[in-house]
Amino acid sequence: MLPDQDFLEIKNNPISPTDNQTLRNEEPDQPNELGEGRSAKAEALADIEWWIDKEKPKFEARMKDLESVNLRYGIEGREVWIGKQMPPNLRVKLIELLKEYTDIFAWSYQDMLGLDRKIVEHKLPLLLGSTPIRQQLRRMRPKVALKIKEEIESNGTRGSWR
């Protein structure tokens, strides 16, 4: 066939709605059709939540799965966290190793010799000899101030602060 004949053949062949292929999910555990009573918006939100859960790192350790181990008794801040699911013999060996090399860890900034203090210092850019200017007090509209006051009082009586 000549290229012009292909074009003519395509042009003369009308596309019917039954010829369209339905798009399907490529993930095997995802349903292809909308669930019963679920709207497209709800289905899209469920799909987004599924992708967010899928993207979460799998190596996250929960605090309930961790055990606190103090490497030097009597000294505050020499604490490490070890997973509880670790086999007991490996756990004992790891704690012995950490206690043996506890002086290698930098527990505070003073332990990190050779670092410049300018890395962690915060300085305000002030001009020497200048007088400080006091900023004017910002006042809110009376209606807004009343709403804020009511909200604070209601939260105080309920005991719910975020």
Beta strands, then each sheet from edge to edge (+ up, - down):
strand 1: 66-70
strand 2: 79-83
sheet 1: 1+ 2-
end
